[in-house]
Amino acid sequence: MKETKFKDTEIGKIPEEWEVKKLGAVFDIGNGRDYKHLNTGKIPVYGTGGLMTYVNEYLYDGETVCIGRKGTINMPQYHNGKIWTVDTLFYTYNFRKTDVKFLYYLTQRIDWNSYNTATGVPSLTSQNISNILVSFPPLHEQHRIASALTSIDNLISSLGKQIEKKKNIKQGAMQQLLTGKTRLKGFSELWVKRKLGDNATIQRGGSPRPIEAYLTTNRDGINWIKIGDVRPNDKFIRHTVEKIIPEGVSHSRQVYKGDFILSNSMSFGRPYILDIDGCIHDGWLVIKDYSNTYDMDFLYYILSSDTVFEQYIAMAAGSSVKNLNKEKVANVMLFAPQSLAEQRAIATILNKMDNEITALETKKAKYEAIKQGMMQQLLTGKIRLIS
């Protein structure tokens, strides 16, 4: 790799050896078609959101970059082989002095929404696409750039498959270990079925109003816990964006480290463990006073299980909006070992699996960031891959 000299062009500075071309100069654009008259087969059918179904005929055979015509227009797709595309997805063909995989990576950096021709559903025309100006390196450099980015894409894909495999293994383990179908060696005490509310306290949060009058930027403020403070895969809540003044506590619900909270509407039934003290608004429910009966980690896994979620769904049946309240949560039936030691042993196994998944997800995110950096450098010519 080495840095290079740049020249001024109509699209900005590019390497001296690179050329500015219209996309229409390097490929032709084909229109997708309806597939519903076709029989089921082995040829994949793609729309702007990806794979849709399989049919018995193909529209195009070979390497192609597919670009959304309508709907999702900012997610180009690379395919190699026989495919069919629906009428909302263009395919490209008849490539001229262009590495198709390089072109795919190049199209990922185009701001497609800026070429939107519609006021409603985002749309592109083949003419608009053809007139977009981009910079192209010599073909041999395109090959090297495409190869480098493909290598890291393959690594990211491999990590994604490992993550899915680990998640499936964990799901199977949960189905066995959290139902008593598989018992751990050394444990023989009975499992019992109980309502959650029989051995825990469930309460609804409260909101001081107007909330703006109680918010503070002072460090000694009370953590004001909101759904925006968590990500979908979080187990713990460790910080909040906002805080409230101490006077707001009496108008809210104070919660403490080790308590569980779950949203009564958003992320329906998803439990989070508090790693901080704070207050919750009336969109949250808190589960506390459970430690004499349940190990914290075990309770997290059982509250995250399909068995509990299915009970929530059944309770909400017939409602247009899925909502939970403290009575519904209190009536959830849990099947668990009487032995806290057995609960901890089960949770230890599942925690280890979670840690392995998290490590892989962290690694995948790292390589995704590296890929973005590589694209920024390689596709602009700031770093060159030349012999």
N, C-alpha and C positions, 0 to 999 in steps of 0.2 A: 504494500500500500504506500502511496505517496501523495503529497499535496500537489495541486496543479495550478496553472495559470488560467484566468478567466477572460472572457470577452463580453461586451455589452450586446444584448439582443432585445427584440421587442417584448420578450417575457422575462427579462432580467439577465443577470450574469450567468453564463454557462461556460464549461471548459472549451478551450480553443478548438479542440478536435470534434466537439459535438455539433449537432445540427438542430435547428428548430424546424419542426414539421407539423402539419395538420394531421390529426389522427386519420382523416380520410385518405391521406397519402400513403398510409402503411397498411390499411386493411379495408375490406368492404363489410357492410352491415347487413345481416339477414334478419327477417322478421319471424318471430315465433308464431305458432298456429295452435288452434284448438286441437285437442287430442281425444275428445270424448267419443269420436266415431271409431277409434282404434280398439283392438282387443288387448287384453292383459298379456304382458310378455316380460322380457328381461331388459328392455331399453329404458333407462331412467328418464323421467320427465321433470324438468326444472322450471320453477317460477322464480320470482324475485326473492322469495323467502327460502329458496333451496329446493331440495328433493320433494316431489309431490307424489309420484306413483311410478308404475312401470307399464310400458306398452310394447307392442310387437313390431313397431316400425321406428325408423330413425329419421330425423330431419337433417342431421349433420353428423359427419364422422371425421374425427381428427382433433387436433388441439384448437381450443377456442377460448376467448374471454367473453363472457356473457355480461351484458350491462342492462340494468333495469330500464324499461320504457315507461312504466307507470307503477306508482306505489313506492316500493323500496328501491330508490334509484342510486343510493350511495354505497351499495355492497356488490362490487363486481365479483364474478365467479370464474374460476379456471376449471376447465374440463378437458379431458383427453380421451376420445373414443366416441362411440355412437351415442347420441343424445337426441332428445326432443325438447324444445322450449315452447312454453305457452306464449300467448300473444302479448303478454306484459313484459317479456324478456327478449331483448335483442341477442343474437349471437354474431360473432365476427369470423371472417374467413378471408382467403386469398391474401395472405400476409406477404408484405414486400420488405425485404431486408430487415426483418424484425424477429427477435426471439420471443415467442409467444408467452413464455413464462415471465420474461422481463417485462413485457407489455402488461401482464396481469399485475405485477408489483407496481408498475408505473401508474396504472389506473386507480390503485388504492390511495394514491396521494392527490388525486384530482378532487376538487371540491364540487362534486356533482350537483349539490343543491343550488349552487350559484348559477347553474344552467337550467334550472327548473322553468318550464314554460307555462305552468298552470297556476291558477290562484287557489285551487282546491287540492285534489290529490296530486302529489308531486309527479311530474311527467318530463320526459326527454323526447326529442325527435332525433332521427338519424342524421338530419342535416346539422343540428346543433352539435352532436357528438363529432361529426366529421370535421367541423370547423375549429375544434379545440386545438390550440397550439401547445405543444410539449417539446421537450428537448430529448434527443436521442444520441447516445454514444455510438461509436462504431460497433458493428455486429459482434466482433470477437469480445468486446468489453461487455456487451449485453449478456453474452453467454456466461461470463465470469460472475457478473452481478446476480444473474438469475440463479446460478449454481450456489453461490454463497447464501442467498436468502432462502432457497429451497432447503438447504441443509439445516438451517435453524428452524424453518417451518416443520421439517420432519421431526426434529427434536421436540418441539412444542407439541406436535401431534402425538408423539410417543408418550410424553408425560401425561397428556390428556387421557390417553387410553389406560395408562397405569392408574390414574386417579379414579376413573370409572370402574375399573376392576376392583380397586380397594373399597370403593363405596358399595359395590355389589356384595363383596365379601362381608363388609360390616353389616349391611342390611340383613343378610342371611344369619349372621351371628346374633343380631338383635332379635330376630324372629325365634331363634332357638333359646337364647339365654334369658330373654325377658318374658318368656311364657312358661318356663320350667320344663320345656320339652327336653332340653339338655341340661343336666346338672353338673356342676363342677365337683371334682374329686374332693372328698373330705367334708361334704355338706349333705345332711340328710333331714334337716328340720323341715317342717311343713311350710308350704306356701299358703297364704290366705288371701281371700278376695274381700276388699273393703272399699267403701266410698272414700274419696280423697278428703272430703269434709269431716270425716269421723276422726281423723288424726292430724288435721292441719286447719289453719284459719285462712279463709279466703275473704278478701275485702276489695272494694272498689276504690279507685283513686278519687281525688277531688281537685277542683281547679279554682284557685283564687281569681276573682274577676273584678275589673278587667285585668288580664294577666300582665299587660304592659306596665301597670302601676306597681307590680311586685318584682319585675325583673331587675337585676343588678349586675354590674361588672366587677363588683368587689370580690376579692379572693375569699373572703369569709362568708360569701353567699352560700345558700343551700343548693345542691345539685338539683336541677329541674330536668327530669328524665323524660325524653320524648322519643317517638319511634324513629326519628331521624338520627338518633345517637347510635343506632345499631345497623349493622349490615346483615343481609339474609342468613349468612352462615355463622354469625357470631354466637358464641356460647355465653360469654360474659359481657356485662355492661361495665366499662371501666372509666368512662368519662362522659361529660355532658357538654354541650355547646353553651347552654344557658344556665343561669343560676337565679334564684329568687331570694328576696330579703327574708330574714327570720320571721317577720310578721306574717308572711304568707303561709307558714307551716300550719297554722290553726285552720286554714281554709283548704288545706290539701290533705294528702295522706303521706305520712312519713314512712319510709322504707329503709331497710338496713342491709348491710353486706350479708350475703348468704340467703336472703329472700329470693323467691322467684317472682318475676312479673311476666304477664302475657297480655297482649293486646286483645281487647274485646271485639275488635273489628278488623283492623289492618293486620297483615301477617297472621291470619286467623288461627288462634290456639298455639302459636309458636312460643315456647318458653325461653326466657333468658334468666341467667343467674346474676344477681347484683354483686359486683366487686367493690361497690361504693355505697355510701349512705346517700339519701336524697329524698325527694318528694315526687309523687306521680300524679298526673292529672286523671280525669274521669274516663279516659280512653284506655286505661290500664287496669288490670286486676293484679293483686299481690297474693302470693301463697306463702305463708310463714308458719312458724311453730310446728314444724314437721319432724324435727331432728330426733325425737324419741322413737320414731317409727321408720323413718326413711333416711338412708344415706343421701347426701346432697347430689352427688354425681349419678347415683342410681336413679333418683327421682327425676333428674334431668332427662336421662335416656328413656325412662318409661313414659314421661310426659311428651316426649318427642316421637313416640312409637305410633305405628299405624293403628294399633288397637285403640289408643286414646283419641287420635284424630278422627277415626270412624265414629266414635261416640259423639264427638262434637258435631260432626256432619249430621248424624241422626237427630240430635237435639235441635238443629237449625232447619230440619226438613220442613218444607212448606213456606219458608220465609224467603222473601226476595233478596234480603240482605243478611248475610251470615254475621250474627252477633252472639257474643257470649255474655253471660252475667254470672255473678258469684254463685247463684243457686245451681246453674248448670254445671259449673266447674266443680262445685262441692259434691255433686251427684255422680261424677265420673268414677267408674269402678276400676280399681287397680288390683292387679294380681301380683303379689310380691312375696319374697321370702320373709319369714319372721326374723330371721337372723340378719342383723346389720352387717356381720362379718361376710356373709354370703353376698349381700348386696354390694359391699365394697369390692369383693373379689370380681364380681360381674362387671362393675363399673371400671375397674382397673383394666380389664381386657378391652373394653370398648374405648376407653380413654387412649390406650396405646394405639388402637386402630385410627382414632381421630388424629392423633399426633403424626402418624405416618402420612395420612391424607393431607394434613396441613403442611407438612414439610414438602410434599410433592407440589402442592398448590403454590407455595412460596417460590419453589424452584421454577415452576412454569411461568409465574408472573415475572420473575427475574429475566428469563429468556425472552418473554414477550416485550419487555422494556428494551432489552438489547437489540431485538429485531427492529423496533421502531427507530432506535438510534442508528442502526445500520442503514435502514431505508432513507433516513434523513441525509446521511452522509453519502451513500453510494448513488442514490437516484438524483442527486443534485450535482454530483461530480466533485464534492468537497474532498472526498477520499476516492482514489482511483484504484481499480484492480486491473493493472496492465502488466505485461511481461517486461 
